[in-house]
Each structure stands twice: as structure tokens, then as C-alpha cells.
Amino acid sequence: MKSQLSILFLFFCINSFAQPGSHGGYLSFKVYKDGKLINLPNKDWEVVPNNIILADSTKHTLVYALLGEKQKSDFYYIVPEPTPVGGKVDVDFHLDIIYQGDTMRIFPPSIQFQNIELDSIVFKKGIYKIPQHIYNLKEISKKGKVSYDKDPVPSIYGDWDLFTRETYKCYIEKTQDIDFESFYGRNYSDFQNDWRNWQYLYIPNTNSNYYFYENTIVKYIYGSREVTVYEVKDYSNTHHFYSGTPRVSTLFYKDNNVFAIINKGNNIRGIYKLHFIEENSKENLSYLEQKQVIEEYEAYIKMLETRYNQNAPYKESEKYRAKERFNEIMETFKN
């Protein structure tokens, strides 16, 4: 009777935070080796969550099996301690799976607010970073060959070696500043279910479509039926100030290049040339690191001029500090 009450108590505790939302999410996963599912935990395998405060330091990995959810009983669970502002998990949370001295380190998308499920991890030594935009296409990737002839690349059901390095990025380079842009609402269910419901740009010259949503572009080539997924992002983490994740409003084609109208937040918006980087790309884009800082500085000064027109003392002091910050960063490029 006592054990039954304990299980019941565990059910109510876990049920209060197992759903994604304001109290936090969780990570569930399966690990395979040589085609066989590994029954975790066991004496030969070690699972170490890092940079997280666990909801239960002893039973957190087995709670769903204990609750009798048979369809989930073969998953291993990592559950952060819930709070009203999301689970207690750091931005650099990662998971180490250790077998015979070899470590597979996985950086999944954030589980602070959402449930992340990785149901087909093939154990292999190395460090793997799974981007949010790739995980968002999980269901599309799962049915890839059935619906699209070829799997999207990269994909969590594809070659995980692609997650060991920076590949399939779309780096942005501002060519013109703009003041405002239109933005059409989109159905999030379309985003999850089928990228062919997104807005797109068709280019007859290359017989290809570029579908876009937020900071994700999916390129589809009709002749080969290849599906390639790109993350639209800044070239580096060197910023005059970080304005946010680039959001694509529209695409257009000019002079054999794809351009986008992009809003990065904090009144940073403009027309950007897109540089699509694939696995074996040899294009040298190192100049973008410095150019990115210049673009952000100029946009910040423009924001001060327009937003604080009636507060001259504050505007001038902020411009002075911004210039100092800009000069400091630019000096680093000389070293």
C-alpha cells in the first residue's frame, strides 16, 4: 500500500510539470548500438546530464516507465526542475553518453520550455550540436523518402556527422538599410507539418524553390528532388550588440544571387545578400565578421537618432558609448 501511495504521489508531482510550457520541458531519447536498442540505465553505459538542475536526482530517468506509459517506457528521460519561468537548465546544457571510455556529447535544442524527443540516437564518439531549426523539421524528416523522394539534409534521421561542424548555414550580408517591412502571419502547424506550405521563391534559372519560415530556408531542386535545410544566421558571435535571431520577411532574386528582407530586432532591418554554405564550401567569408559589427553599429546610431530625437542629452551620451564600444571591437580585428 505504501509503495502504491508513493507511485501515486510521484504521478501527481510529475504530471504538474511534464507538459511543455511555463514550468519547463524535458529531454527523452533512445540510444542504439549495432542496430540494437540499449536498455538504459545499465552497468555498461553511463548517462551524464550537464548544466542542469534535475527535478529528481534519483528517479527522474524512470518516472514515465513507473507511471505506466507503455508507449514511452523504452525512453530515457532527463527532466529539469520546474519553475514558473521554465525548467532549471542552462543554455549550454548537454548530455554525455559514455560507453567503454568513449563519450558521445549531444547539445540538444533547449528544454527550458519545450519537450525534446530524440528517438534514434546511434551511438558514436564525438560532439554533436542539434540546431532548433533542424529539430523543428523532425516529422518531415521522418517521412522524408515517402513524401519527398529524398530525406532533407541535414536531418536528425540522417548523417549526424553533419552536426559535428558548421554546415548548411545561410550567412547574411546587409546591402541596404530599410525602415519598415511587411510581415505576413503564418500558421505554426504548417511549419511543423509541411515546408511546402511556407512562402517561397521560385527561380526558373535553377529550377528550384526556396521555402522560408523565420530563420529557416529549405531549398528544393526539382530535377534531383534534393531537399536542403539552411539556418539563416549572423556570420559570427562578434557583435556591437546582439539584436536577435534574423527573421526572413521575403526573398527575391537579382544578379544571380538570392536576397532577403530581414528583421533582426531592435530596429535592425534591411536587404541582405544570402551566402548559402554547404558541407564542402570553399567560399571565404571572413570579411563578414567585421562587416557585421559595422552594420550593427550604424543601425544602432540610426535607432538613437529616430527614437530619442526629443532627448538630446541621453542620445548624445549613448552615441558616445556606442562609438567607444565600436572602436574597442574594431581594434581586435587589427591583432
Secondary structure, DSSP 8 states (H G I E B T S, - for coil): -HHHHHHHHHHHHHHTTSSSSTT---EEEEEEETTEE--SSBTTEEEEEEEE-BS-TTTTTTHHHHTT-GGGTTSEEE-B---TT--SEEEEEEEEEEETTEEEEEE-S--SSS-EEEEEEE--SEEEE--HHHHTTHHHHHTHHHHHSS--BS-TTS-GGGGGS--SEEEEEEEEE-S--------HHHHHH-GGGSEEEEETTTTEEEEEETTEEEEEETTTTEEEEEEEE-S-S--SS-----EEEEEEEETTEEEEEEEEETTEEEEEEEEEE-TT-----THHHHHHHHHHHHHHHHHHHHHTTT-HHHHHHHHHHHHHHHHHHHHHTT-
